[in-house]
């Protein structure tokens, strides 16, 4: 039984290491989005959303990378925020202000954030892990 557990753990570790090793380029990821501030002007709340994109990869993005964080609600793209090329470990912070009725219920609004690259085309190794380029926030 111990041998079987050891084999399962070893295989899981090897799979995780293989996945990480295959991502040898730049890896821009949306690492957080949160409500930083809420102000009220009587009937409307103004929510300041702040997000962070970090290059989790081990390569610098090319200087000609043109990339954005697209902001969606209910499948509709509301706006985007440009993100400069990032060095390994470097982060970039973006913000977005959203208004909704002051009497809106808690956890009734969901935003989806997604990294989109437009240049170079095709993106090549400018994002070697597309899975971490998305983030959802409900408030």
Contact map, one row per residue, 1 for C-alpha under 8 A:
1111100000000000000000000000000000000000000000000000000000000000000000000000000000000000000000000000000000000000000000000000000000000000000
1111110000000000000000000000000000000000000000000000000000000000000000000000000000000000000000000000000000000000000000000000000000000000000
1111111000000000000000000000000000000000000000000000000000000000000000000000000000000000000000000000000000000000000000000000000000000000000
1111111100000000000000000000000000000000000000000000000000000000000000000000000000000000000000000000000000000000000000000000000000000000000
1111111110000000000000000000000000000000000000000000000000000000000000000000000000000000000000000000000000000000000000000000000000000000000
0111111111000000000000000000000000000000000000000000000000000000000000000000000000000000000000000000000000000000000000000000000000000000000
0011111111100000000000000000000000000000000000000000000000000000000000000000000000000000000000000000000000000000000000000000000000000000000
0001111111110000000000000000000000000000000000000000000000000000000000000000000000000000000000000000000000000000000000000000000000000000000
0000111111111000000000000000000000000000000000000000000000000000000000000000000000000000000000000000000000000000000000000000000000000000000
0000011111111100000000000000000000000000000000000000000000000000000000000000000000000000000000000000000000000000000000000000000000000000000
0000001111111110000000000000000000000000000000000000000000000000000000000000000000000000000000000000000000000000000000000000000000000000000
0000000111111111000000000000000000000000000000000000000000000000000000000000000000000000000000000000000000000000000000000000000000000000000
0000000011111111100000000000000000000000000000000000000000000000000000000000000000000000000000000000000000000000000000000000000000000000000
0000000001111111110000000000000000000000000000000000000000000000000000000000000000000000000000000000000000000000000000000000000000000000000
0000000000111111111000000000000000000000000000000000000000000000000000000000000000000000000000000000000000000000000000000000000000000000000
0000000000011111111100000000000000000000000000000000000000000000000000000000000000000000000000000000000000000000000000000000000000000000000
0000000000001111111110000000000000000000000000000000000000000000000000000000000000000000000000000000000000000000000000000000000000000000000
0000000000000111111111000000000000000000000000000000000000000000000000000000000000000000000000000000000000000000000000000000000000000000000
0000000000000011111111100000000000000000000000000000000000000000000000000000000000000000000000000000000000000000000000000000000000000000000
0000000000000001111111110000000000000000000000000000000000000000000000000000000000000000000000000000000000000000000000000000000000000000000
0000000000000000111111110000000000000000000000000000000000000000000000000000000000000000000000000000000000000000000000000000000000000000000
0000000000000000011111110000000000000000000000000000000000000000000000000000000000000000000000000000000000000000000000000000000100000000000
0000000000000000001111111110000000000000000000000000000010000000000000000000000000000000000000000000000000000000000000000000000110000000000
0000000000000000000111111100000000000000000000000000000011100000000000000000000000000000000000000000000000000000000000000000000100000000000
0000000000000000000000111110000000000000000000000000000011110000000000000000000000000000000000000000000000000000000000000000111100000000000
0000000000000000000000111111000000000000000000000000001111111000000000000000000000000001000000000000000000000000000000000000111100000000000
0000000000000000000000101111100000000000000000000000011111100000000000000000000000000000000000000000000000000000000000000000011111000000000
0000000000000000000000000111110000000000000000000000111110000000000000000000000000000100000000000000000000000000000000000000011010011000000
0000000000000000000000000011111000000000000000000000111100000000000000000000000000000000000000000000000000000000001000000000000000011100000
0000000000000000000000000001111110000000000000000011110000000000000000000000000000000000000000000000000000000000111000000000000000011110000
0000000000000000000000000000111110000000000000000011110000000000000000000000000000000000000000000000000000000000000000000000000000010010000
0000000000000000000000000000011111000000000000000011100000000000000000000000000000000000000000000000000000000000000000000000000000000010000
0000000000000000000000000000011111100000000000001111000000000000000000000000000000000000000000000000000000000000000000000000000000000011100
0000000000000000000000000000000111110000000000001110000000000000000000000000000000000000000000000000000000000000000000000000000000000000100
0000000000000000000000000000000011111100000000111100000000000000000000000000000000000000000000000000000000000000000000000000000000000000001
0000000000000000000000000000000001111100000000111100000000000000000000000000000000000000000000000000000000000000000000000000000000000000000
0000000000000000000000000000000000111110000000111000000000000000000000000000000000000000000000000000000000000000000000000000000000000000000
0000000000000000000000000000000000111111000011110000000000000000000000000000000000000000000000000000000000000000000000000000000000000000000
0000000000000000000000000000000000001111100011100000000000000000000000000000000000000000000000000000000000000000000000000000000000000000000
0000000000000000000000000000000000000111111111000000000000000000000000000000000000000000000000000000010000000000000000000000000000000000000
0000000000000000000000000000000000000011111110000000000000000000000000000000000000000000000000000000000000000000000000000000000000000000000
0000000000000000000000000000000000000001111110000000000000000000000000000000000000000000000000000000010000000000000000000000000000000000000
0000000000000000000000000000000000000001111110000000000000000000000000000000000000000000000000000000111000000000000000000000000000000000000
0000000000000000000000000000000000000001111111000000000000000000000000000000000000000000000000000011110000000000000000000000000000000000000
0000000000000000000000000000000000000111111111100000000000000000000000000000000000000000000000000011110000000000000000000000000000000000000
0000000000000000000000000000000000000111000111110000000000000000000000000000000000000000000000001111000000000000000000000000000000000000000
0000000000000000000000000000000000111110000011111000000000000000000000000000000000000000000000001110000000000000000000000000000000000000000
0000000000000000000000000000000000111100000001111100000000000000000000000000000000000000000000111100000000000000000000000000000000000000000
0000000000000000000000000000000011111000000000111110000000000000000000000000000000000000000000111100000000000000000000000000000000000000000
0000000000000000000000000000000011110000000000011111000000000000000000000000000000000000000011110000000000000000000000000000000000000000000
0000000000000000000000000000011111000000000000001111100000000000000000000000000000000000000011100000000000000000000000000000000000000000000
0000000000000000000000000000011110000000000000000111110000000000000000000000000000000000001111000000000000000000000000000000000000000000000
0000000000000000000000000001111100000000000000000011111000000000000000000000000000100000001110000000000000000000000000000000000000000000000
0000000000000000000000000011111000000000000000000001111100000000000000000000000000000100111100000000000000000000000000000000000000000000000
0000000000000000000000000111100000000000000000000000111110000000000000000000000000000111111000000000000000000000000000000000000000000000000
0000000000000000000000000111100000000000000000000000011111000000000000000000000000000001100000000000000000000000000000000000000000000000000
0000000000000000000000111111000000000000000000000000001111110000000000000000000000000001100000000000000000000000000000000000000100000000000
0000000000000000000000011110000000000000000000000000000111110000000000000000000000000001100000000000000000000000000000000000000000000000000
0000000000000000000000011110000000000000000000000000000011111000000000000000000000000011000000000000000000000000000000000000000000000000000
0000000000000000000000001100000000000000000000000000000011111100000000000000000000001111000000000000000000000000000000000000000000000000000
0000000000000000000000000100000000000000000000000000000000111110100000000000000000001110000000000000000000000000000000000000010000000000000
0000000000000000000000000000000000000000000000000000000000011111100000000000000000001000000000000000000000000000000000000000010000000000000
0000000000000000000000000000000000000000000000000000000000001111100000000000000000001000000000000000000000000000000000000000000000000000000
0000000000000000000000000000000000000000000000000000000000000111110000000000000000001000000000000000000000000000000000110000000000000000000
0000000000000000000000000000000000000000000000000000000000001111111000000000000000011000000000000000000000000000000011110000010000000000000
0000000000000000000000000000000000000000000000000000000000000001111100000000000001111000000000000000000000000000000011110000000000000000000
0000000000000000000000000000000000000000000000000000000000000000111110000000000001111000000000000000000000000000001111100000000000000000000
0000000000000000000000000000000000000000000000000000000000000000011111000000000111100000000000000000000000000000001110000000000000000000000
0000000000000000000000000000000000000000000000000000000000000000001111100000000111100000000000000000000000000000111100000000000000000000000
0000000000000000000000000000000000000000000000000000000000000000000111110000111110000000000000000000000000000000111100000000000000000000000
0000000000000000000000000000000000000000000000000000000000000000000011111000111100000000000000000000000000000011110000000000000000000000000
0000000000000000000000000000000000000000000000000000000000000000000001111111111000000000000000000000000000000011100000000000000000000000000
0000000000000000000000000000000000000000000000000000000000000000000000111111110000000000000000000000000000000111000000000000000000000000000
0000000000000000000000000000000000000000000000000000000000000000000000011111000000000000000000000000000000000110000000000000000000000000000
0000000000000000000000000000000000000000000000000000000000000000000000011111100000000000000000000000000000000000000000000000000000000000000
0000000000000000000000000000000000000000000000000000000000000000000000011111110000000000000000000000000000000000000000000000000000000000000
0000000000000000000000000000000000000000000000000000000000000000000001111011111100000000000000000000000000000000000000000000000000000000000
0000000000000000000000000000000000000000000000000000000000000000000001111001111100000000000000000000000000000000000000000000000000000000000
0000000000000000000000000000000000000000000000000000000000000000000001110000111110000000000000000000000000000000000000000000000000000000000
0000000000000000000000000000000000000000000000000000000000000000000111100000111111000000000000000000000000000000000000000000000000000000000
0000000000000000000000000000000000000000000000000000000000000000000111000000001111100000000001100000000000000000000000000000000000000000000
0000000000000000000000000000000000000000000000000000000000000000011110000000000111110000000000000000000000000000000000000000000000000000000
0000000000000000000000000000000000000000000000000000100000000000011110000000000011111000000100000000000000000000000000000000000000000000000
0000000000000000000000000000000000000000000000000000000000000000111000000000000001111100000100000000000000000000000000000000000000000000000
0000000000000000000000000000000000000000000000000000000000011111111000000000000000111110000000000000000000000000000000000000000000000000000
0000000000000000000000000001000000000000000000000000011000011000000000000000000000011111111100000000000000000000000000000000000000000000000
0000000000000000000000000000000000000000000000000000001000111000000000000000000000001111110000000000000000000000000000000000000000000000000
0000000000000000000000000100000000000000000000000000001111110000000000000000000000000111110000000000000000000000000000000000000000000000000
0000000000000000000000000000000000000000000000000000011111000000000000000000000000000111111000000000000000000000000000000000000000000000000
0000000000000000000000000000000000000000000000000000011000000000000000000000000000000111111100000000000000000000000000000000000000000000000
0000000000000000000000000000000000000000000000000001111000000000000000000000000000000100111110000000000000000000000000000000000000000000000
0000000000000000000000000000000000000000000000000001110000000000000000000000000000110100011111000000000000000000000000000000000000000000000
0000000000000000000000000000000000000000000000000111100000000000000000000000000000000000001111100000000000000000000000000000000000000000000
0000000000000000000000000000000000000000000000000111000000000000000000000000000010000000000111110000000000000000000000000000000000000000000
0000000000000000000000000000000000000000000000011110000000000000000000000000000010000000000011111000000000000000000000000000000000000000000
0000000000000000000000000000000000000000000000011100000000000000000000000000000000000000000001111100000000000000000000000000000000000000000
0000000000000000000000000000000000000000000001111000000000000000000000000000000000000000000000111110000000000000000000000000000000000000000
0000000000000000000000000000000000000000000001111000000000000000000000000000000000000000000000011111000000000000000000000000000000000000000
0000000000000000000000000000000000000000000111100000000000000000000000000000000000000000000000001111100000000000000000000000000000000000000
0000000000000000000000000000000000000000000111000000000000000000000000000000000000000000000000000111110100000000000000000000000000000000000
0000000000000000000000000000000000000000001110000000000000000000000000000000000000000000000000000011111100000000000000000000000000000000000
0000000000000000000000000000000000000001011110000000000000000000000000000000000000000000000000000001111100000000000000000000000000000000000
0000000000000000000000000000000000000000001000000000000000000000000000000000000000000000000000000000111110000000000000000000000000000000000
0000000000000000000000000000000000000000000000000000000000000000000000000000000000000000000000000001111111010000000000000000000000000000000
0000000000000000000000000000000000000000000000000000000000000000000000000000000000000000000000000000001111110000000000000000000000000000000
0000000000000000000000000000000000000000000000000000000000000000000000000000000000000000000000000000000111111000000000000000000000000000001
0000000000000000000000000000000000000000000000000000000000000000000000000000000000000000000000000000000011111100000000000000000000000000011
0000000000000000000000000000000000000000000000000000000000000000000000000000000000000000000000000000000111111100000000000000000000000000011
0000000000000000000000000000000000000000000000000000000000000000000000000000000000000000000000000000000001111110000000000000000000000000011
0000000000000000000000000000000000000000000000000000000000000000000000001100000000000000000000000000000000111111000000000000000000000001111
0000000000000000000000000000000000000000000000000000000000000000000000111100000000000000000000000000000000001111100000000000000000000001110
0000000000000000000000000000000000000000000000000000000000000000000000111000000000000000000000000000000000000111110000000000000000000111100
0000000000000000000000000000010000000000000000000000000000000000000011110000000000000000000000000000000000000011111000000000000000000111000
0000000000000000000000000000010000000000000000000000000000000000000011100000000000000000000000000000000000000001111100000000000000001110000
0000000000000000000000000000110000000000000000000000000000000000001111000000000000000000000000000000000000000000111110000000000000001100000
0000000000000000000000000000000000000000000000000000000000000000001111000000000000000000000000000000000000000000011111000000000000000000000
0000000000000000000000000000000000000000000000000000000000000000111100000000000000000000000000000000000000000000001111110010000000000000000
0000000000000000000000000000000000000000000000000000000000000000111000000000000000000000000000000000000000000000000111111010000000000000000
0000000000000000000000000000000000000000000000000000000000000001111000000000000000000000000000000000000000000000000011111110000000000000000
0000000000000000000000000000000000000000000000000000000000000001110000000000000000000000000000000000000000000000000011111111000000000000000
0000000000000000000000000000000000000000000000000000000000000000000000000000000000000000000000000000000000000000000001111111000000000000000
0000000000000000000000000000000000000000000000000000000000000000000000000000000000000000000000000000000000000000000000111111000000000000000
0000000000000000000000000000000000000000000000000000000000000000000000000000000000000000000000000000000000000000000011111111111000000000000
0000000000000000000000000000000000000000000000000000000000000000000000000000000000000000000000000000000000000000000000011111111000000000000
0000000000000000000000001100000000000000000000000000000000000000000000000000000000000000000000000000000000000000000000000011111100000000000
0000000000000000000000001111000000000000000000000000000000001100100000000000000000000000000000000000000000000000000000000011111100000000000
0000000000000000000000001111000000000000000000000000000000000000000000000000000000000000000000000000000000000000000000000011111111000000000
0000000000000000000001111110000000000000000000000000000010000000000000000000000000000000000000000000000000000000000000000000111111000000000
0000000000000000000000100011000000000000000000000000000000000000000000000000000000000000000000000000000000000000000000000000001111111000000
0000000000000000000000000010000000000000000000000000000000000000000000000000000000000000000000000000000000000000000000000000001111111000000
0000000000000000000000000000000000000000000000000000000000000000000000000000000000000000000000000000000000000000000000000000000011111100000
0000000000000000000000000001111000000000000000000000000000000000000000000000000000000000000000000000000000000000000000000000000011111110000
0000000000000000000000000001110000000000000000000000000000000000000000000000000000000000000000000000000000000000011000000000000011111110000
0000000000000000000000000000110000000000000000000000000000000000000000000000000000000000000000000000000000000001111000000000000000111111000
0000000000000000000000000000011110000000000000000000000000000000000000000000000000000000000000000000000000000001110000000000000000011111100
0000000000000000000000000000000010000000000000000000000000000000000000000000000000000000000000000000000000000111100000000000000000000111110
0000000000000000000000000000000011000000000000000000000000000000000000000000000000000000000000000000000000000111000000000000000000000011111
0000000000000000000000000000000000000000000000000000000000000000000000000000000000000000000000000000000000111110000000000000000000000001111
0000000000000000000000000000000000100000000000000000000000000000000000000000000000000000000000000000000001111100000000000000000000000000111
